Amino acid sequence: MMEAKTKDRLNNAHNGVIIMYKEGGENMPQIRPITDLRNTNEISEICHAKMEPVFITKNGYGDLVVMSIETYEKMIEENQIDAEIAAFEDEYSSSGKLYDAKEVLASVRRKHLG
């Protein structure tokens, strides 16, 4: 019994893919065999209801990831924000220069609003 609880707390590593989930299983990833793609309506419903990707396996190995367009767009948006933050961090680390937000906004207002 104790072994099962300990195992639940660990990340699952299967076929080179690490899947993390919260203890208690409330956020267990959806992993389905490729044959389940025959029922596209069910996969679509799962993707939209859970708002997370469905991992598709082929012969027991990870092969595809299917997600709703909303989940994909959210992922792309988050990646763009992360890239912008990384760019600003790189700029700061190379120049060491910080700007006061109030001064920058006032400058932008003067420049664009007159």
C-alpha positions as CSV (number, residue, x, y, z in Angstrom):
1,M,0.0,0.0,0.0
2,M,2.8,2.5,0.9
3,E,4.6,1.6,-2.3
4,A,1.6,2.6,-4.4
5,K,1.3,6.0,-2.7
6,T,5.0,6.7,-3.2
7,K,4.7,5.7,-6.8
8,D,1.8,8.1,-7.3
9,R,4.0,11.0,-6.2
10,L,6.7,10.3,-8.8
11,N,6.7,11.4,-12.4
12,N,5.9,8.6,-14.8
13,A,8.6,7.9,-17.4
14,H,7.4,5.7,-20.1
15,N,8.9,5.2,-23.5
16,G,11.1,8.2,-23.2
17,V,8.2,10.5,-22.3
18,I,7.9,12.1,-18.8
19,I,4.4,12.7,-17.8
20,M,3.7,14.7,-14.6
21,Y,0.4,14.7,-12.7
22,K,-0.9,15.8,-9.4
23,E,-1.2,13.3,-6.5
24,G,-4.7,11.9,-6.4
25,G,-4.9,11.5,-10.1
26,E,-7.1,14.5,-10.8
27,N,-4.9,15.5,-13.7
28,M,-4.0,12.2,-15.1
29,P,-3.0,12.5,-18.8
30,Q,-5.2,10.9,-21.4
31,I,-3.2,8.1,-23.1
32,R,-5.0,6.2,-25.8
33,P,-4.0,3.6,-28.3
34,I,-3.9,4.6,-32.0
35,T,-6.9,2.3,-32.7
36,D,-9.1,4.8,-30.6
37,L,-8.6,7.3,-33.4
38,R,-11.3,5.4,-35.3
39,N,-13.8,7.1,-33.0
40,T,-12.8,10.7,-33.7
41,N,-15.9,12.2,-32.0
42,E,-14.9,10.6,-28.6
43,I,-11.3,11.9,-29.0
44,S,-12.6,15.3,-29.9
45,E,-14.9,15.4,-26.9
46,I,-12.1,14.4,-24.6
47,C,-9.8,17.1,-26.0
48,H,-12.4,19.8,-25.6
49,A,-13.7,18.7,-22.2
50,K,-10.3,18.4,-20.6
51,M,-8.6,21.3,-22.4
52,E,-5.4,19.3,-22.6
53,P,-3.7,17.0,-25.1
54,V,-4.5,13.3,-25.7
55,F,-1.4,11.2,-26.1
56,I,-1.7,8.5,-28.7
57,T,0.4,5.4,-28.6
58,K,1.4,3.0,-31.4
59,N,2.5,-0.5,-30.4
60,G,2.9,0.7,-26.8
61,Y,5.1,3.7,-27.7
62,G,4.3,7.4,-27.8
63,D,3.4,8.4,-31.4
64,L,1.1,11.4,-31.6
65,V,-0.4,14.2,-29.5
66,V,-3.9,15.4,-30.3
67,M,-5.4,18.6,-28.9
68,S,-8.3,21.0,-29.4
69,I,-7.5,24.2,-31.4
70,E,-8.2,26.2,-28.3
71,T,-5.6,24.3,-26.3
72,Y,-3.1,24.6,-29.2
73,E,-3.7,28.4,-29.5
74,K,-3.3,28.8,-25.7
75,M,0.0,26.8,-25.9
76,I,1.3,29.0,-28.8
77,E,0.4,32.2,-26.9
78,E,2.1,31.0,-23.8
79,N,5.2,30.1,-25.8
80,Q,5.3,33.5,-27.4
81,I,5.0,35.2,-24.0
82,D,7.8,33.0,-22.7
83,A,10.0,33.9,-25.7
84,E,9.4,37.6,-25.2
85,I,10.3,37.3,-21.5
86,A,13.5,35.4,-22.3
87,A,14.4,38.1,-24.9
88,F,13.9,40.8,-22.3
89,E,16.0,38.9,-19.8
90,D,18.7,38.5,-22.3
91,E,18.7,42.2,-23.1
92,Y,18.9,43.0,-19.4
93,S,21.7,40.6,-18.8
94,S,23.7,42.0,-21.7
95,S,23.1,45.7,-21.0
96,G,22.3,45.7,-17.3
97,K,20.0,48.6,-17.9
98,L,16.5,48.9,-16.4
99,Y,13.8,51.3,-17.3
100,D,11.2,53.0,-15.0
101,A,7.8,51.9,-16.2
102,K,6.2,55.3,-15.5
103,E,8.9,57.1,-17.5
104,V,8.6,54.7,-20.4
105,L,4.8,55.0,-20.6
106,A,5.0,58.8,-20.3
107,S,7.5,58.8,-23.2
108,V,5.3,56.6,-25.3
109,R,2.3,58.7,-24.6
110,R,4.1,61.9,-25.6
111,K,5.5,60.3,-28.8
112,H,2.2,58.7,-30.0
113,L,-0.5,60.8,-28.4
114,G,1.1,64.3,-28.7
